[in-house]
Amino acid sequence: MRAMWKGSVSFGLVSIPIQLYAATENKNVTLRQVHQADGGRIQYKRFCTVDGQEVPYAEIAKGYELPDGEMVVLTDADLAALPLSTQRTIDVLEFVPLESVDPIQFDRTYYLEPQKNAVKPYLVLRDALHKASHVAVAKVAVRQRESLALLRVHGDVLVMTTMLWPDEVRTPDFPFLREDPPPVRPQELTMAGSLIDSLAEPVFESEKYSDHYRETLEAMIEEKVAGNETAKPGAAGAKADVLDLMAALEASVSAAKKTRKPGKAAGEEPAGPVESKAAAKKPPARSRRPKSA
């Protein structure tokens, strides 16, 4: 693991320098989009919808779109100027029992490692939290976004779980909640309780479970590799020019003019001046509208 953030845990007059590590990792099998015929990778480019030019990453900013379509452009300098008092500090606000926090607000979890000169205060906070059976509610800013967080003990280390703000949790509003509930018979409730009891375990052991889909997908890939069912994409060709619709239409018209023969067409006499003028003034045919039902 590599440290992704450095700062300190602050509660009262105590400050504990720490390093932050992502506690989880995505184990999904990475599948790329490729051309089925030759295995060539599909690439996407960033283009500006105004000038049609490819935009380098260094010139990309963030924008907030107004209801009328106008855009408020925010540069990295603008965002860096925003006041974030918790930018390098995990600011502890209070201590609460873990069961008082609804897990629906949990977001991401990180390990906290003490820096070399902060091991002792780190252990004091860890052991005090464990003894009190409480968790610390804090504020922290990670990646230019401030959020609530929980500090708790996991094994021998402190972990921090970022949380959603209360207004980010949707309120369920389903029709059945506003209707009179159907009656539930005591026998049905007893049967459901018996089913729960039959599947109940004293503790949750996550090691009993595995990702069967991922394991099967990995076995399929290994089988194809063993059977030489692989494609080696050739060298990347020249970059295709991206043409807009108007340019493509203009090119088509130009090509059509070059292939048209001057003078009379096969089997036809050229139209005279009078006929040409009459043909030019001929009104367009009326389009037939479907009869209304």
C-alpha positions in Angstrom: 0.0 0.0 0.0 1.1 3.6 -0.7 0.1 6.6 1.4 -2.5 8.7 -0.4 -2.8 11.5 2.1 -0.8 13.0 5.0 -2.1 15.0 7.8 -3.0 14.8 11.5 -5.8 13.6 13.8 -6.8 16.6 16.0 -8.9 16.3 19.2 -8.7 18.8 22.0 -5.1 20.0 22.2 -3.7 16.7 20.9 -2.5 16.4 17.4 -1.4 13.0 16.0 0.5 13.1 12.6 -0.8 10.2 10.4 -0.7 8.8 6.9 -3.8 7.6 5.1 -4.1 4.4 3.1 -7.1 3.0 1.2 -8.3 0.1 3.2 -10.1 -1.7 0.3 -9.3 -2.5 -3.3 -11.3 -3.5 -6.3 -10.8 -7.1 -7.2 -13.0 -7.0 -10.3 -11.4 -8.4 -13.5 -10.5 -5.5 -15.7 -12.0 -5.9 -19.2 -11.1 -3.4 -21.9 -13.2 -2.5 -24.9 -11.6 -3.9 -28.0 -12.4 -4.4 -31.7 -13.8 -8.0 -31.9 -12.2 -8.6 -35.3 -8.5 -8.0 -34.3 -8.4 -7.3 -30.6 -7.4 -3.6 -31.1 -8.1 -1.4 -28.1 -10.9 1.2 -28.4 -9.7 4.7 -27.5 -11.7 7.7 -26.5 -10.6 11.3 -26.8 -11.6 14.5 -25.2 -13.0 17.0 -27.7 -14.5 20.4 -27.2 -18.1 20.7 -28.5 -17.5 24.3 -29.5 -14.4 24.3 -31.7 -14.2 20.5 -32.3 -10.6 20.4 -31.2 -9.0 17.7 -29.0 -8.3 19.2 -25.6 -5.2 18.3 -23.6 -5.8 17.3 -20.0 -3.8 20.3 -18.8 -6.4 22.6 -20.4 -9.5 20.9 -18.8 -11.2 22.8 -16.0 -14.4 22.1 -14.1 -17.7 23.8 -14.9 -21.1 24.4 -13.3 -23.9 24.6 -15.8 -26.7 27.1 -15.0 -30.3 26.3 -15.8 -30.2 28.5 -19.0 -27.1 26.6 -20.3 -24.5 29.2 -19.4 -21.4 27.7 -17.9 -19.4 28.9 -14.8 -15.8 27.8 -15.4 -13.8 26.9 -12.2 -10.1 26.5 -12.6 -7.8 24.5 -10.2 -6.7 27.9 -8.8 -10.3 28.8 -8.1 -10.9 25.5 -6.2 -7.6 25.8 -4.4 -8.6 29.2 -3.0 -11.7 27.7 -1.3 -11.4 27.7 2.5 -10.9 24.1 3.7 -9.9 24.1 7.4 -9.9 20.3 7.4 -7.6 20.0 4.3 -4.8 18.4 6.3 -6.6 17.7 9.5 -9.0 15.0 10.7 -10.9 17.2 13.2 -12.6 15.2 15.9 -15.9 16.7 16.9 -17.5 14.2 19.3 -17.5 10.6 20.5 -20.6 8.4 20.0 -21.6 4.7 20.2 -21.1 3.0 16.9 -24.6 1.5 16.9 -26.1 5.1 16.9 -24.7 5.7 13.4 -26.8 4.3 10.4 -24.5 2.4 8.0 -26.4 3.9 5.1 -24.2 7.0 5.5 -20.9 5.0 5.2 -18.8 5.8 2.1 -15.1 4.8 1.9 -12.8 3.3 4.5 -9.1 4.1 5.1 -6.3 2.8 7.4 -4.5 5.4 9.6 -0.8 4.8 10.2 1.1 7.0 12.7 4.2 8.8 11.7 7.3 7.8 13.5 7.2 10.5 16.2 3.5 9.9 16.9 3.2 6.2 17.7 2.5 6.8 21.5 -0.4 9.3 21.2 -1.8 7.1 18.4 -1.9 4.0 20.7 -3.4 6.1 23.5 -6.3 7.2 21.2 -6.7 3.6 19.8 -6.9 2.0 23.2 -9.1 4.7 24.7 -11.6 4.3 21.9 -11.6 0.5 22.3 -12.1 0.8 26.1 -15.0 3.3 25.7 -16.7 1.3 23.0 -17.2 4.6 21.1 -16.2 6.0 17.7 -15.1 9.5 16.9 -17.1 11.7 14.7 -14.8 14.0 12.6 -14.6 16.3 9.6 -12.0 15.8 6.9 -11.2 17.0 3.4 -10.0 14.4 0.9 -9.6 15.3 -2.8 -11.0 18.8 -2.4 -14.2 17.6 -0.8 -15.0 17.9 2.9 -17.0 15.1 4.5 -18.0 13.7 7.8 -16.0 10.7 9.0 -15.8 8.1 11.7 -12.7 7.0 13.5 -12.9 3.5 15.0 -10.6 0.6 16.0 -10.2 -2.3 13.6 -7.8 -4.9 14.9 -4.7 -3.1 16.0 -5.1 0.1 13.9 -7.4 3.1 13.6 -9.6 3.2 10.5 -11.4 6.2 9.1 -14.7 5.8 7.2 -15.9 8.8 5.3 -19.6 9.5 5.5 -22.3 11.0 3.3 -23.9 14.2 4.5 -27.5 13.8 5.8 -28.9 15.6 2.8 -27.1 13.1 0.5 -29.2 10.2 1.8 -32.5 10.0 -0.1 -35.8 9.6 1.7 -37.8 6.6 0.5 -41.1 7.7 -1.0 -42.9 4.7 -2.3 -46.6 4.4 -3.0 -47.0 1.4 -0.6 -45.9 3.5 2.3 -48.9 5.8 1.9 -51.4 3.0 1.6 -53.1 0.9 4.2 -50.9 -2.1 4.9 -52.2 -5.5 4.2 -52.9 -7.6 7.4 -50.1 -9.9 8.4 -51.2 -13.1 10.2 -49.4 -14.2 13.3 -48.7 -17.6 11.6 -46.9 -15.8 8.8 -44.8 -13.8 11.1 -43.9 -17.0 13.1 -42.9 -18.8 9.9 -40.6 -15.9 8.9 -39.0 -15.9 12.3 -38.4 -19.6 12.1 -36.7 -19.1 8.7 -34.4 -16.4 10.2 -33.6 -18.7 13.2 -32.7 -21.6 10.8 -30.2 -19.4 9.0 -28.9 -17.4 12.0 -25.2 -17.4 12.9 -23.6 -15.9 16.1 -21.2 -13.7 14.1 -20.6 -12.7 10.5 -17.6 -14.5 8.9 -16.9 -12.9 5.6 -14.3 -15.5 4.8 -17.0 -18.0 4.1 -18.1 -16.1 1.0 -16.4 -15.6 -2.3 -17.0 -13.9 -5.7 -18.1 -16.9 -7.8 -18.6 -14.8 -10.9 -15.1 -13.4 -10.8 -13.6 -16.8 -10.1 -15.5 -18.3 -13.1 -14.4 -15.4 -15.3 -10.8 -15.8 -14.4 -11.0 -19.6 -15.1 -12.5 -18.8 -18.5 -9.7 -16.4 -19.4 -7.0 -18.9 -18.3 -8.7 -21.6 -20.4 -8.6 -19.3 -23.5 -4.9 -18.5 -22.8 -4.1 -22.2 -22.5 -5.9 -22.9 -25.8 -4.1 -20.0 -27.6 -7.4 -18.3 -28.1 -5.7 -14.8 -28.0 -5.4 -12.0 -30.4 -2.2 -9.9 -30.8 -3.3 -6.5 -32.1 -1.1 -5.1 -34.8 0.7 -1.7 -34.7 -1.6 1.2 -34.2 -2.5 2.8 -37.6 -2.5 6.5 -38.4 -4.9 8.6 -36.4 -8.2 8.9 -38.2 -9.3 12.5 -38.8 -12.5 13.4 -37.1 -14.8 15.1 -39.6 -17.9 16.9 -38.7 -21.2 16.4 -40.6 -20.9 19.6 -42.7 -17.4 18.7 -43.9 -18.5 15.2 -44.8 -21.4 16.6 -46.8 -19.3 19.1 -48.6 -16.8 16.4 -49.6 -19.6 14.2 -50.9 -21.0 17.0 -53.1 -17.6 17.8 -54.5 -17.0 14.2 -55.4 -20.4 13.9 -57.1 -19.7 17.0 -59.2 -16.4 15.6 -60.5 -18.1 12.3 -61.6 -21.0 14.0 -63.4 -20.6 14.1 -67.2 -21.2 17.4 -68.9 -23.7 17.8 -71.8 -26.5 15.3 -72.5 -27.2 12.3 -70.3 -27.5 8.9 -71.9 -30.7 8.6 -74.0 -31.7 12.2 -73.4 -31.6 15.5 -75.3 -30.2 18.5 -73.4 -33.0 20.8 -72.3 -33.2 24.2 -74.2 -33.1 27.6 -72.5 -36.9 27.9 -72.3 -37.4 24.4 -71.0 -34.6 25.0 -68.4 -36.2 28.2 -67.2 -39.6 26.5 -67.0 -38.1 23.6 -65.1 -36.5 26.0 -62.7 -39.8 27.8 -62.0 -41.8 24.5 -61.6 -43.2 24.5 -58.1 -42.1 21.6 -55.8 -44.5 18.6 -55.6 -46.7 18.7 -52.5 -46.0 16.1 -49.9 -48.8 13.8 -49.1 -49.9 14.0 -45.5 -51.3 10.9 -43.9 -55.0 11.0 -43.4 -56.0 11.5 -39.8 -57.7 8.6 -38.2 
